Amino acid sequence: MGTYLTGNYTVIHTDSTVDFDNFVYDAVYFDSATSMDINGVTVTGVLGETLEITVDGDTSNPVTGVLLLGNPIAPQTKVDTGLISATTETFQNNVGIVETYQFVNINTGLPTNG
C-alpha cells in the first residue's frame, strides 16, 4: 500500500526545496489561499486544506504558500534493471549474442551484475 493511502509522510518541501528527482509527493498542503498548477490543472487551494494527490513533477509548478508532503524515492527503483546491453561476439567460429543483465540487491539497493 502506498504512503499516499496511509497519509504517512517523511518530508515537507516548499517551492524552493522541492526535488522531484529524489522524492515523490503524495499531498499538497495550502499554507495560503493560492493557485498552483498540479498535474497540468490549475488548482485554487483553500488555506489550511490538504489535497491528497500524487504530484507529477513534469506537469506541476510549486508556488509560494504551498507545502509538498512526500517521501524519498526508494534507491532500488532508480537503478536500471533487466537487460542493459547486448553485443554480438564470435567464439570458436560461433557467432552469438552476449547479454549483460543488471539486478538490484534488495538489502542494499545497489546494482549487481549477473
Backbone as a printed PyTorch tensor [residue, N CA C, xyz], in Angstrom:
tensor([[[  0.8550,  -1.1720,   0.0000],
         [  0.0000,   0.0000,   0.0000],
         [  0.9030,   1.2380,   0.0000]],

        [[  0.6370,   2.1640,  -0.9000],
         [  1.4370,   3.3730,  -0.9880],
         [  1.1810,   4.3030,   0.1740]],

        [[  2.1590,   5.1490,   0.4590],
         [  2.0100,   6.0640,   1.5940],
         [  0.9230,   7.0960,   1.3410]],

        [[  0.5920,   7.3470,   0.0740],
         [ -0.4600,   8.3160,  -0.1930],
         [ -1.8150,   7.8080,   0.3100]],

        [[ -1.9260,   6.4970,   0.5130],
         [ -3.1600,   5.9510,   1.0450],
         [ -3.1890,   5.9720,   2.5660]],

        [[ -2.0400,   5.9720,   3.1890],
         [ -1.9910,   5.9330,   4.6470],
         [ -1.7660,   7.3020,   5.2730]],

        [[ -1.3170,   8.2710,   4.4620],
         [ -1.0650,   9.6060,   4.9910],
         [  0.2430,   9.7340,   5.7380]],

        [[  1.1630,   8.7980,   5.5520],
         [  2.4670,   8.8670,   6.2050],
         [  3.4560,   9.5980,   5.3000]],

        [[  3.9970,  10.6970,   5.7870],
         [  4.9490,  11.4880,   5.0150],
         [  6.1860,  11.7400,   5.8580]],

        [[  7.3440,  11.7110,   5.2210],
         [  8.5910,  11.9230,   5.9580],
         [  9.2700,  13.2350,   5.5990]],

        [[  8.7920,  13.9220,   4.5590],
         [  9.3770,  15.2120,   4.1860],
         [  8.2790,  16.2230,   3.8910]],

        [[  8.6030,  17.4700,   4.1630],
         [  7.7480,  18.5960,   3.7920],
         [  8.6360,  19.5790,   3.0520]],

        [[  8.3110,  19.8340,   1.7880],
         [  9.1220,  20.7380,   0.9800],
         [  8.3070,  21.9350,   0.5190]],

        [[  9.0030,  23.0540,   0.3990],
         [  8.4010,  24.2710,  -0.1360],
         [  8.6980,  24.3590,  -1.6250]],

        [[  8.2290,  25.4410,  -2.2460],
         [  8.5020,  25.6130,  -3.6720],
         [  9.9940,  25.7530,  -3.9540]],

        [[ 10.7740,  26.2180,  -2.9710],
         [ 12.2160,  26.3920,  -3.1940],
         [ 13.0380,  25.1550,  -2.8390]],

        [[ 12.4300,  24.1780,  -2.1470],
         [ 13.1920,  22.9700,  -1.7730],
         [ 12.6690,  21.7010,  -2.4460]],

        [[ 11.6570,  21.8420,  -3.2880],
         [ 11.0780,  20.6790,  -3.9630],
         [ 12.1460,  19.9720,  -4.7990]],

        [[ 12.1150,  18.6320,  -4.8090],
         [ 13.1150,  17.8250,  -5.5150],
         [ 12.4290,  16.5830,  -6.0910]],

        [[ 11.8990,  16.7190,  -7.3030],
         [ 11.1640,  15.6210,  -7.9130],
         [ 12.0660,  14.4670,  -8.3390]],

        [[ 13.3740,  14.6900,  -8.4130],
         [ 14.2930,  13.6170,  -8.7860],
         [ 14.5210,  12.6230,  -7.6570]],

        [[ 14.3920,  13.0810,  -6.4180],
         [ 14.7090,  12.2220,  -5.2790],
         [ 13.5490,  11.9700,  -4.3250]],

        [[ 12.4100,  12.6260,  -4.5740],
         [ 11.2550,  12.4740,  -3.6870],
         [  9.9800,  12.3220,  -4.5100]],

        [[  9.0170,  11.6300,  -3.9380],
         [  7.6810,  11.5560,  -4.5270],
         [  6.7340,  12.2460,  -3.5530]],

        [[  5.8990,  13.1210,  -4.1010],
         [  4.9820,  13.9050,  -3.2690],
         [  3.5590,  13.4080,  -3.4970]],

        [[  2.8830,  13.0700,  -2.3970],
         [  1.5470,  12.4990,  -2.4810],
         [  0.4780,  13.3730,  -1.8380]],

        [[  0.8420,  14.5930,  -1.4660],
         [ -0.1490,  15.5170,  -0.9240],
         [  0.3700,  16.9450,  -1.0580]],

        [[ -0.5730,  17.8670,  -1.1810],
         [ -0.2560,  19.2890,  -1.2660],
         [ -1.0300,  19.9860,  -0.1520]],

        [[ -0.3100,  20.6910,   0.7120],
         [ -0.9310,  21.4520,   1.7970],
         [ -0.8900,  22.9270,   1.4230]],

        [[ -2.0340,  23.5830,   1.4910],
         [ -2.1110,  25.0020,   1.1420],
         [ -1.9310,  25.8350,   2.4060]],

        [[ -0.7580,  26.4610,   2.4970],
         [ -0.4110,  27.3230,   3.6220],
         [ -0.9900,  28.7170,   3.4270]],

        [[ -1.5480,  28.9510,   2.2590],
         [ -2.2450,  30.1970,   1.9500],
         [ -3.2590,  29.8920,   0.8540]],

        [[ -4.1970,  30.7940,   0.6620],
         [ -5.1860,  30.6090,  -0.4060],
         [ -4.5330,  31.0670,  -1.7080]],

        [[ -3.9920,  30.1170,  -2.4360],
         [ -3.2630,  30.4190,  -3.6620],
         [ -3.6010,  29.3910,  -4.7190]],

        [[ -3.1900,  29.6720,  -5.9450],
         [ -3.3990,  28.7300,  -7.0470],
         [ -2.0790,  28.1090,  -7.4460]],

        [[ -2.1330,  26.8310,  -7.8490],
         [ -0.9380,  26.1130,  -8.2700],
         [ -1.3120,  25.1460,  -9.3880]],

        [[ -0.4380,  25.0290, -10.3700],
         [ -0.6300,  24.0250, -11.4120],
         [ -0.2040,  22.6730, -10.8540]],

        [[ -1.1510,  21.7430, -10.7740],
         [ -0.8840,  20.3970, -10.2790],
         [ -1.2950,  19.4090, -11.3750]],

        [[ -0.3320,  18.6660, -11.8670],
         [ -0.5850,  17.6600, -12.9050],
         [ -1.2950,  18.2650, -14.1170]],

        [[ -0.8890,  19.4820, -14.4630],
         [ -1.4240,  20.1380, -15.6490],
         [ -2.7340,  20.8710, -15.4530]],

        [[ -3.2390,  20.9060, -14.2270],
         [ -4.5140,  21.5710, -13.9380],
         [ -4.2750,  22.6590, -12.9010]],

        [[ -4.8290,  23.8510, -13.1290],
         [ -4.7050,  24.9210, -12.1410],
         [ -5.7100,  24.6770, -11.0250]],

        [[ -5.1680,  24.5360,  -9.8010],
         [ -5.9900,  24.2490,  -8.6330],
         [ -5.9190,  25.4540,  -7.6980]],

        [[ -7.0720,  25.9480,  -7.2710],
         [ -7.1220,  27.0220,  -6.2890],
         [ -7.3210,  26.3960,  -4.9240]],

        [[ -6.3200,  26.5720,  -4.0670],
         [ -6.3540,  25.9450,  -2.7560],
         [ -7.0550,  26.7860,  -1.7120]],

        [[ -7.4830,  26.1110,  -0.6670],
         [ -8.1190,  26.7580,   0.4770],
         [ -7.1340,  26.7050,   1.6310]],

        [[ -6.9210,  27.8380,   2.2790],
         [ -5.9920,  27.9400,   3.4000],
         [ -6.2490,  26.8280,   4.4180]],

        [[ -5.1830,  26.0620,   4.7370],
         [ -5.2590,  25.0190,   5.7470],
         [ -5.7540,  23.6740,   5.2580]],

        [[ -6.0760,  23.5640,   3.9810],
         [ -6.5790,  22.2930,   3.4340],
         [ -5.4640,  21.5090,   2.7570]],

        [[ -5.6020,  20.1850,   2.7750],
         [ -4.6410,  19.2880,   2.1370],
         [ -5.3280,  18.5570,   0.9930]],

        [[ -4.6730,  18.5540,  -0.1640],
         [ -5.1530,  17.8260,  -1.3200],
         [ -4.2820,  16.5950,  -1.4720]],

        [[ -4.8810,  15.4150,  -1.2930],
         [ -4.1160,  14.1750,  -1.4220],
         [ -4.1070,  13.7590,  -2.8820]],

        [[ -2.9340,  13.9070,  -3.5030],
         [ -2.7650,  13.6060,  -4.9190],
         [ -1.2840,  13.3630,  -5.1760]],

        [[ -0.9710,  12.3940,  -6.0120],
         [  0.4210,  12.1910,  -6.3990],
         [  0.7790,  13.2770,  -7.4100]],

        [[  1.7970,  14.0520,  -7.0930],
         [  2.1620,  15.2290,  -7.8920],
         [  3.2040,  14.8430,  -8.9330]],

        [[  2.8880,  15.1000, -10.1980],
         [  3.8040,  14.8470, -11.3090],
         [  4.7010,  16.0670, -11.4920]],

        [[  5.9950,  15.8810, -11.3210],
         [  6.9430,  16.9900, -11.4190],
         [  7.0370,  17.5970, -12.7990]],

        [[  6.6720,  16.8360, -13.8400],
         [  6.7520,  17.3570, -15.2040],
         [  5.5990,  18.2900, -15.5460]],

        [[  4.4770,  18.1510, -14.8460],
         [  3.3020,  18.9540, -15.1870],
         [  2.7870,  19.7730, -14.0040]],

        [[  3.6450,  19.9610, -13.0050],
         [  3.2590,  20.7400, -11.8240],
         [  4.2520,  21.8600, -11.6000]],

        [[  3.7510,  22.9590, -11.0240],
         [  4.5860,  24.1260, -10.7780],
         [  4.3560,  24.6220,  -9.3470]],

        [[  5.1690,  24.1340,  -8.3900],
         [  5.0030,  24.5740,  -6.9940],
         [  5.1760,  26.0950,  -6.8550]],

        [[  4.3940,  26.6880,  -5.9800],
         [  4.4230,  28.1310,  -5.7530],
         [  4.5580,  28.4190,  -4.2630]],

        [[  4.8710,  29.6620,  -3.9430],
         [  4.9540,  30.0970,  -2.5480],
         [  3.5850,  29.9300,  -1.8920]],

        [[  3.5790,  29.4460,  -0.6650],
         [  2.3310,  29.2440,   0.0630],
         [  1.7900,  27.8380,  -0.0470]],

        [[  2.5880,  26.9600,  -0.6740],
         [  2.1790,  25.5680,  -0.8230],
         [  3.2850,  24.6840,  -0.2720]],

        [[  2.9070,  23.6650,   0.5000],
         [  3.8650,  22.6910,   1.0150],
         [  3.5810,  21.3470,   0.3590]],

        [[  4.6370,  20.6870,  -0.1040],
         [  4.5060,  19.3710,  -0.7120],
         [  4.9300,  18.3230,   0.3080]],

        [[  4.0700,  17.3440,   0.5550],
         [  4.3370,  16.2930,   1.5320],
         [  4.6420,  14.9970,   0.7860]],

        [[  5.7260,  14.3320,   1.1980],
         [  6.0810,  13.1200,   0.4740],
         [  7.1180,  12.2850,   1.1750]],

        [[  7.7900,  11.4670,   0.3760],
         [  8.7840,  10.5180,   0.8720],
         [  9.9090,  10.3680,  -0.1400]],

        [[ 11.0880,   9.9610,   0.3220],
         [ 12.1880,   9.7010,  -0.6100],
         [ 11.8370,   8.5690,  -1.5680]],

        [[ 12.3410,   8.6700,  -2.7830],
         [ 12.1870,   7.5840,  -3.7430],
         [ 13.1390,   6.4670,  -3.3270]],

        [[ 12.6540,   5.2320,  -3.3050],
         [ 13.4910,   4.0910,  -2.9320],
         [ 14.6550,   3.9730,  -3.9130]],

        [[ 15.8900,   3.8230,  -3.4110],
         [ 17.0530,   3.8050,  -4.3030],
         [ 17.0090,   2.6860,  -5.3260]],

        [[ 16.4340,   1.5430,  -4.9860],
         [ 16.4280,   0.4390,  -5.9390],
         [ 15.5250,   0.7070,  -7.1420]],

        [[ 14.6230,   1.6700,  -7.0430],
         [ 13.7800,   1.9890,  -8.1930],
         [ 14.4940,   2.9000,  -9.1840]],

        [[ 15.6450,   3.4290,  -8.8050],
         [ 16.3740,   4.3450,  -9.6640],
         [ 17.4840,   3.6560, -10.4550]],

        [[ 17.6070,   2.3280, -10.3110],
         [ 18.6600,   1.5670, -10.9840],
         [ 18.0420,   0.8290, -12.1610]],

        [[ 18.6720,   0.9470, -13.3380],
         [ 18.2020,   0.1870, -14.4810],
         [ 18.3610,  -1.2970, -14.1890]],

        [[ 17.3050,  -2.0490, -14.4130],
         [ 17.3650,  -3.4890, -14.1710],
         [ 16.9710,  -4.2400, -15.4330]],

        [[ 17.2720,  -5.5250, -15.4150],
         [ 16.9830,  -6.3520, -16.5700],
         [ 18.1160,  -6.2800, -17.5710]],

        [[ 17.7970,  -6.4550, -18.8280],
         [ 18.7930,  -6.4410, -19.8880],
         [ 19.2980,  -5.0240, -20.1080]],

        [[ 20.6070,  -4.8030, -19.9050],
         [ 21.1520,  -3.4570, -20.0740],
         [ 22.0590,  -3.3340, -21.2920]],

        [[ 22.5330,  -4.4630, -21.8470],
         [ 23.3180,  -4.3920, -23.0770],
         [ 23.3680,  -5.7660, -23.7340]],

        [[ 23.6050,  -5.7470, -25.0390],
         [ 23.7670,  -6.9940, -25.7830],
         [ 24.7360,  -6.7240, -26.9210]],

        [[ 25.7100,  -7.5930, -27.0900],
         [ 26.6850,  -7.4500, -28.1670],
         [ 26.8120,  -8.7760, -28.9060]],

        [[ 27.2000,  -8.6920, -30.1570],
         [ 27.4400,  -9.8970, -30.9440],
         [ 28.9040, -10.2580, -30.8140]],

        [[ 29.1690, -11.4800, -30.4360],
         [ 30.5300, -11.9640, -30.2130],
         [ 30.7790, -13.2100, -31.0420]],

        [[ 32.0380, -13.4280, -31.3980],
         [ 32.4410, -14.6620, -32.0730],
         [ 33.3640, -15.4300, -31.1480]],

        [[ 33.0300, -16.6930, -30.9120],
         [ 33.8420, -17.5430, -30.0570],
         [ 33.9570, -18.9040, -30.7220]],

        [[ 35.1600, -19.2990, -31.0380],
         [ 35.4310, -20.5860, -31.6830],
         [ 34.5410, -20.7820, -32.9150]],

        [[ 34.5570, -19.7770, -33.7850],
         [ 33.8070, -19.7720, -35.0440],
         [ 32.2880, -19.8030, -34.8630]],

        [[ 31.8190, -19.5370, -33.6790],
         [ 30.3770, -19.4400, -33.4360],
         [ 30.0350, -17.9800, -33.1460]],

        [[ 29.0090, -17.4950, -33.7950],
         [ 28.5640, -16.1290, -33.5730],
         [ 27.3380, -16.1850, -32.6730]],

        [[ 27.3480, -15.3770, -31.6550],
         [ 26.2170, -15.3480, -30.7410],
         [ 26.0800, -13.9970, -30.0750]],

        [[ 25.0270, -13.8390, -29.3720],
         [ 24.7730, -12.5830, -28.6580],
         [ 25.1260, -12.7780, -27.1930]],

        [[ 25.9280, -11.8670, -26.6760],
         [ 26.2760, -11.8730, -25.2620],
         [ 25.4340, -10.7880, -24.6010]],

        [[ 24.6200, -11.1930, -23.6590],
         [ 23.7340, -10.2550, -22.9890],
         [ 24.2240,  -9.9880, -21.5770]],

        [[ 24.1320,  -8.7400, -21.1560],
         [ 24.5010,  -8.3580, -19.8030],
         [ 23.2430,  -7.9160, -19.0750]],

        [[ 23.0130,  -8.5170, -17.9260],
         [ 21.8640,  -8.1760, -17.1020],
         [ 22.3310,  -7.5000, -15.8190]],

        [[ 21.5010,  -6.6420, -15.2950],
         [ 21.7990,  -5.9900, -14.0240],
         [ 20.5670,  -6.1040, -13.1360]],

        [[ 20.8060,  -6.4510, -11.8900],
         [ 19.7180,  -6.5780, -10.9330],
         [ 20.0330,  -5.7400,  -9.7070]],

        [[ 19.0930,  -5.6440,  -8.8070],
         [ 19.2510,  -4.8200,  -7.6170],
         [ 19.2550,  -5.7150,  -6.3840]],

        [[ 20.2350,  -5.4970,  -5.5260],
         [ 20.2710,  -6.1670,  -4.2350],
         [ 19.2070,  -5.5060,  -3.3610]],

        [[ 18.1730,  -6.2510,  -2.9800],
         [ 17.0700,  -5.6290,  -2.2510],
         [ 17.4540,  -5.1980,  -0.8420]],

        [[ 18.5620,  -5.7030,  -0.3280],
         [ 19.0040,  -5.2950,   1.0090],
         [ 19.7540,  -3.9680,   0.9810]],

        [[ 20.5550,  -3.7520,  -0.0770],
         [ 21.3780,  -2.5410,  -0.1380],
         [ 20.8480,  -1.5050,  -1.1110]],

        [[ 20.0140,  -1.9260,  -2.0810],
         [ 19.5350,  -1.0010,  -3.0990],
         [ 20.5620,  -0.7320,  -4.1830]],

        [[ 21.6950,  -1.4420,  -4.1420],
         [ 22.7610,  -1.2220,  -5.1080],
         [ 22.6290,  -2.2080,  -6.2600]],

        [[ 23.0960,  -1.7970,  -7.4620],
         [ 23.0190,  -2.7110,  -8.5990],
         [ 24.0390,  -3.8510,  -8.4890]],

        [[ 23.6690,  -4.9850,  -9.0540],
         [ 24.5800,  -6.1160,  -9.1600],
         [ 24.5110,  -6.6120, -10.5870]],

        [[ 25.5850,  -7.0450, -11.1410],
         [ 25.5960,  -7.5820, -12.4990],
         [ 25.5880,  -9.0920, -12.4100]],

        [[ 24.7390,  -9.7120, -13.2050],
         [ 24.6130, -11.1550, -13.1480],
         [ 24.7020, -11.7770, -14.5210]]])
